[in-house]
Each structure stands twice: as C-alpha cells, then as structure tokens.
C-alpha cells in the first residue's frame, strides 16, 4: 500500500533527524558525551 510506504519513509527520515537534533541541541542529554 502507498500509505504504509509513506509511513515507513516518514519514520525512517524522522528518526535520524530527531536523533541528530537531540545530539546537537539537546539540553536534556547534555550529560552524555556522545
């Protein structure tokens, strides 16, 4: 299905983006070095 494909693509793109944002400007995860 196209909808499922879109959901998978959005999730695959959003996950690494959220991780990068948390790593770059995440004040809550400042105690972690990496």
N, CA, C and O atoms as a Tripos MOL2 file, in Angstrom:
@<TRIPOS>MOLECULE
protein
  136   135    34     0     0
PROTEIN
NO_CHARGES

@<TRIPOS>ATOM
      1 N           0.8410   -1.2060    0.0000 N.3       1 UNK1
      2 CA          0.0000    0.0000    0.0000 C.3       1 UNK1
      3 C           0.8710    1.2510    0.0000 C.2       1 UNK1
      4 O           1.9670    1.2570    0.5620 O.2       1 UNK1
      5 N           0.3770    2.3000   -0.6310 N.am      2 UNK2
      6 CA          1.1460    3.5440   -0.7070 C.3       2 UNK2
      7 C           1.2140    4.2090    0.6620 C.2       2 UNK2
      8 O           2.2470    4.7670    1.0320 O.2       2 UNK2
      9 N           0.1100    4.1530    1.4190 N.am      3 UNK3
     10 CA          0.0760    4.8120    2.7190 C.3       3 UNK3
     11 C           1.1030    4.1920    3.6510 C.2       3 UNK3
     12 O           1.8150    4.9090    4.3530 O.2       3 UNK3
     13 N           1.1860    2.8680    3.6650 N.am      4 UNK4
     14 CA          2.1700    2.1940    4.5230 C.3       4 UNK4
     15 C           3.5830    2.5760    4.1060 C.2       4 UNK4
     16 O           4.4510    2.7900    4.9530 O.2       4 UNK4
     17 N           3.8130    2.6610    2.7820 N.am      5 UNK5
     18 CA          5.1320    3.0470    2.2820 C.3       5 UNK5
     19 C           5.4950    4.4480    2.7600 C.2       5 UNK5
     20 O           6.6270    4.7020    3.1730 O.2       5 UNK5
     21 N           4.5120    5.3600    2.7000 N.am      6 UNK6
     22 CA          4.7630    6.7300    3.1480 C.3       6 UNK6
     23 C           5.0820    6.7510    4.6390 C.2       6 UNK6
     24 O           5.9750    7.4770    5.0770 O.2       6 UNK6
     25 N           4.3510    5.9570    5.4160 N.am      7 UNK7
     26 CA          4.5900    5.9160    6.8650 C.3       7 UNK7
     27 C           6.0030    5.4260    7.1510 C.2       7 UNK7
     28 O           6.6930    5.9710    8.0130 O.2       7 UNK7
     29 N           6.4320    4.3970    6.4260 N.am      8 UNK8
     30 CA          7.7800    3.8530    6.6400 C.3       8 UNK8
     31 C           8.8340    4.8860    6.2580 C.2       8 UNK8
     32 O           9.8210    5.0680    6.9720 O.2       8 UNK8
     33 N           8.6240    5.5610    5.1300 N.am      9 UNK9
     34 CA          9.6010    6.5620    4.6770 C.3       9 UNK9
     35 C           9.6720    7.7180    5.6720 C.2       9 UNK9
     36 O          10.7620    8.1660    6.0300 O.2       9 UNK9
     37 N           8.5160    8.2010    6.1180 N.am     10 UNK10
     38 CA          8.4920    9.3160    7.0710 C.3      10 UNK10
     39 C           9.1830    8.9130    8.3690 C.2      10 UNK10
     40 O           9.9580    9.6880    8.9300 O.2      10 UNK10
     41 N           8.9040    7.7040    8.8440 N.am     11 UNK11
     42 CA          9.5310    7.2400   10.0850 C.3      11 UNK11
     43 C          11.0390    7.1260    9.9040 C.2      11 UNK11
     44 O          11.8040    7.5220   10.7830 O.2      11 UNK11
     45 N          11.4680    6.5830    8.7620 N.am     12 UNK12
     46 CA         12.9030    6.4040    8.5150 C.3      12 UNK12
     47 C          13.6030    7.7570    8.4210 C.2      12 UNK12
     48 O          14.7670    7.8770    8.8030 O.2      12 UNK12
     49 N          12.9060    8.7770    7.9160 N.am     13 UNK13
     50 CA         13.5210   10.1010    7.7910 C.3      13 UNK13
     51 C          13.4370   10.8690    9.1060 C.2      13 UNK13
     52 O          14.3420   11.6370    9.4330 O.2      13 UNK13
     53 N          12.3690   10.6700    9.8550 N.am     14 UNK14
     54 CA         12.1690   11.4440   11.0820 C.3      14 UNK14
     55 C          13.0470   10.9280   12.2150 C.2      14 UNK14
     56 O          13.5000   11.7110   13.0500 O.2      14 UNK14
     57 N          13.2920    9.6170   12.2560 N.am     15 UNK15
     58 CA         14.0680    9.0520   13.3650 C.3      15 UNK15
     59 C          15.4780    9.6150   13.4210 C.2      15 UNK15
     60 O          15.8730   10.1460   14.4590 O.2      15 UNK15
     61 N          16.2630    9.5190   12.3300 N.am     16 UNK16
     62 CA         17.6290   10.0590   12.3650 C.3      16 UNK16
     63 C          17.6520   11.5730   12.5490 C.2      16 UNK16
     64 O          18.5680   12.1060   13.1760 O.2      16 UNK16
     65 N          16.6530   12.2690   12.0090 N.am     17 UNK17
     66 CA         16.5980   13.7200   12.1780 C.3      17 UNK17
     67 C          16.3890   14.0760   13.6450 C.2      17 UNK17
     68 O          17.0430   14.9760   14.1720 O.2      17 UNK17
     69 N          15.4740   13.3670   14.3010 N.am     18 UNK18
     70 CA         15.2260   13.6250   15.7210 C.3      18 UNK18
     71 C          16.4680   13.2980   16.5420 C.2      18 UNK18
     72 O          16.8130   14.0290   17.4700 O.2      18 UNK18
     73 N          17.1440   12.1950   16.1980 N.am     19 UNK19
     74 CA         18.3560   11.8200   16.9290 C.3      19 UNK19
     75 C          19.4280   12.8890   16.7590 C.2      19 UNK19
     76 O          20.1110   13.2430   17.7190 O.2      19 UNK19
     77 N          19.5780   13.4030   15.5390 N.am     20 UNK20
     78 CA         20.5860   14.4430   15.2940 C.3      20 UNK20
     79 C          20.2420   15.7060   16.0800 C.2      20 UNK20
     80 O          21.1220   16.3270   16.6770 O.2      20 UNK20
     81 N          18.9640   16.0860   16.0810 N.am     21 UNK21
     82 CA         18.5600   17.2900   16.8090 C.3      21 UNK21
     83 C          18.8220   17.1180   18.3000 C.2      21 UNK21
     84 O          19.2840   18.0450   18.9660 O.2      21 UNK21
     85 N          18.5250   15.9220   18.8240 N.am     22 UNK22
     86 CA         18.7610   15.6670   20.2460 C.3      22 UNK22
     87 C          20.2510   15.7160   20.5550 C.2      22 UNK22
     88 O          20.6550   16.2350   21.5950 O.2      22 UNK22
     89 N          21.0800   15.1690   19.6410 N.am     23 UNK23
     90 CA         22.5290   15.1340   19.8800 C.3      23 UNK23
     91 C          23.1250   16.5320   19.7730 C.2      23 UNK23
     92 O          24.0160   16.8880   20.5440 O.2      23 UNK23
     93 N          22.6350   17.3340   18.8140 N.am     24 UNK24
     94 CA         23.2280   18.6540   18.5750 C.3      24 UNK24
     95 C          22.7550   19.6560   19.6330 C.2      24 UNK24
     96 O          23.5750   20.2830   20.3020 O.2      24 UNK24
     97 N          21.4550   19.8050   19.7840 N.am     25 UNK25
     98 CA         20.9500   20.8360   20.6970 C.3      25 UNK25
     99 C          20.0130   20.2700   21.7450 C.2      25 UNK25
    100 O          18.9610   20.8460   22.0220 O.2      25 UNK25
    101 N          20.3950   19.1330   22.3320 N.am     26 UNK26
    102 CA         19.5410   18.5270   23.3530 C.3      26 UNK26
    103 C          20.0310   18.8620   24.7480 C.2      26 UNK26
    104 O          20.9610   18.2170   25.2340 O.2      26 UNK26
    105 N          19.4380   19.8500   25.4130 N.am     27 UNK27
    106 CA         19.8830   20.2300   26.7620 C.3      27 UNK27
    107 C          19.6120   19.1340   27.7830 C.2      27 UNK27
    108 O          20.2710   19.0730   28.8210 O.2      27 UNK27
    109 N          18.6400   18.2640   27.4910 N.am     28 UNK28
    110 CA         18.3030   17.1990   28.4300 C.3      28 UNK28
    111 C          19.3440   16.0960   28.3980 C.2      28 UNK28
    112 O          19.5330   15.3850   29.3850 O.2      28 UNK28
    113 N          20.0180   15.9510   27.2680 N.am     29 UNK29
    114 CA         21.0030   14.8730   27.1360 C.3      29 UNK29
    115 C          22.4210   15.4480   27.0890 C.2      29 UNK29
    116 O          23.2910   14.9320   26.3870 O.2      29 UNK29
    117 N          22.6360   16.5210   27.8450 N.am     30 UNK30
    118 CA         23.9560   17.1510   27.8430 C.3      30 UNK30
    119 C          24.9540   16.3020   28.6390 C.2      30 UNK30
    120 O          26.1540   16.3360   28.3670 O.2      30 UNK30
    121 N          24.4560   15.5390   29.6220 N.am     31 UNK31
    122 CA         25.3630   14.7630   30.4720 C.3      31 UNK31
    123 C          26.0290   13.6380   29.6770 C.2      31 UNK31
    124 O          27.0830   13.1420   30.0760 O.2      31 UNK31
    125 N          25.4270   13.2310   28.5570 N.am     32 UNK32
    126 CA         26.0180   12.1690   27.7450 C.3      32 UNK32
    127 C          27.0460   12.7690   26.7930 C.2      32 UNK32
    128 O          26.7380   13.7090   26.0600 O.2      32 UNK32
    129 N          28.2890   12.2230   26.7980 N.am     33 UNK33
    130 CA         29.3400   12.7830   25.9370 C.3      33 UNK33
    131 C          29.0420   12.6080   24.4620 C.2      33 UNK33
    132 O          29.3550   13.4830   23.6540 O.2      33 UNK33
    133 N          28.4360   11.4780   24.1020 N.am     34 UNK34
    134 CA         28.1730   11.2370   22.6910 C.3      34 UNK34
    135 C          26.7260   10.7960   22.5400 C.2      34 UNK34
    136 O          26.2740   10.5340   21.4250 O.2      34 UNK34
@<TRIPOS>BOND
     1     1     2 1
     2     2     3 1
     3     3     4 2
     4     3     5 am
     5     5     6 1
     6     6     7 1
     7     7     8 2
     8     7     9 am
     9     9    10 1
    10    10    11 1
    11    11    12 2
    12    11    13 am
    13    13    14 1
    14    14    15 1
    15    15    16 2
    16    15    17 am
    17    17    18 1
    18    18    19 1
    19    19    20 2
    20    19    21 am
    21    21    22 1
    22    22    23 1
    23    23    24 2
    24    23    25 am
    25    25    26 1
    26    26    27 1
    27    27    28 2
    28    27    29 am
    29    29    30 1
    30    30    31 1
    31    31    32 2
    32    31    33 am
    33    33    34 1
    34    34    35 1
    35    35    36 2
    36    35    37 am
    37    37    38 1
    38    38    39 1
    39    39    40 2
    40    39    41 am
    41    41    42 1
    42    42    43 1
    43    43    44 2
    44    43    45 am
    45    45    46 1
    46    46    47 1
    47    47    48 2
    48    47    49 am
    49    49    50 1
    50    50    51 1
    51    51    52 2
    52    51    53 am
    53    53    54 1
    54    54    55 1
    55    55    56 2
    56    55    57 am
    57    57    58 1
    58    58    59 1
    59    59    60 2
    60    59    61 am
    61    61    62 1
    62    62    63 1
    63    63    64 2
    64    63    65 am
    65    65    66 1
    66    66    67 1
    67    67    68 2
    68    67    69 am
    69    69    70 1
    70    70    71 1
    71    71    72 2
    72    71    73 am
    73    73    74 1
    74    74    75 1
    75    75    76 2
    76    75    77 am
    77    77    78 1
    78    78    79 1
    79    79    80 2
    80    79    81 am
    81    81    82 1
    82    82    83 1
    83    83    84 2
    84    83    85 am
    85    85    86 1
    86    86    87 1
    87    87    88 2
    88    87    89 am
    89    89    90 1
    90    90    91 1
    91    91    92 2
    92    91    93 am
    93    93    94 1
    94    94    95 1
    95    95    96 2
    96    95    97 am
    97    97    98 1
    98    98    99 1
    99    99   100 2
   100    99   101 am
   101   101   102 1
   102   102   103 1
   103   103   104 2
   104   103   105 am
   105   105   106 1
   106   106   107 1
   107   107   108 2
   108   107   109 am
   109   109   110 1
   110   110   111 1
   111   111   112 2
   112   111   113 am
   113   113   114 1
   114   114   115 1
   115   115   116 2
   116   115   117 am
   117   117   118 1
   118   118   119 1
   119   119   120 2
   120   119   121 am
   121   121   122 1
   122   122   123 1
   123   123   124 2
   124   123   125 am
   125   125   126 1
   126   126   127 1
   127   127   128 2
   128   127   129 am
   129   129   130 1
   130   130   131 1
   131   131   132 2
   132   131   133 am
   133   133   134 1
   134   134   135 1
   135   135   136 2
@<TRIPOS>SUBSTRUCTURE
     1 UNK1         2 RESIDUE 1 A UNK
     2 UNK2         6 RESIDUE 1 A UNK
     3 UNK3        10 RESIDUE 1 A UNK
     4 UNK4        14 RESIDUE 1 A UNK
     5 UNK5        18 RESIDUE 1 A UNK
     6 UNK6        22 RESIDUE 1 A UNK
     7 UNK7        26 RESIDUE 1 A UNK
     8 UNK8        30 RESIDUE 1 A UNK
     9 UNK9        34 RESIDUE 1 A UNK
    10 UNK10       38 RESIDUE 1 A UNK
    11 UNK11       42 RESIDUE 1 A UNK
    12 UNK12       46 RESIDUE 1 A UNK
    13 UNK13       50 RESIDUE 1 A UNK
    14 UNK14       54 RESIDUE 1 A UNK
    15 UNK15       58 RESIDUE 1 A UNK
    16 UNK16       62 RESIDUE 1 A UNK
    17 UNK17       66 RESIDUE 1 A UNK
    18 UNK18       70 RESIDUE 1 A UNK
    19 UNK19       74 RESIDUE 1 A UNK
    20 UNK20       78 RESIDUE 1 A UNK
    21 UNK21       82 RESIDUE 1 A UNK
    22 UNK22       86 RESIDUE 1 A UNK
    23 UNK23       90 RESIDUE 1 A UNK
    24 UNK24       94 RESIDUE 1 A UNK
    25 UNK25       98 RESIDUE 1 A UNK
    26 UNK26      102 RESIDUE 1 A UNK
    27 UNK27      106 RESIDUE 1 A UNK
    28 UNK28      110 RESIDUE 1 A UNK
    29 UNK29      114 RESIDUE 1 A UNK
    30 UNK30      118 RESIDUE 1 A UNK
    31 UNK31      122 RESIDUE 1 A UNK
    32 UNK32      126 RESIDUE 1 A UNK
    33 UNK33      130 RESIDUE 1 A UNK
    34 UNK34      134 RESIDUE 1 A UNK
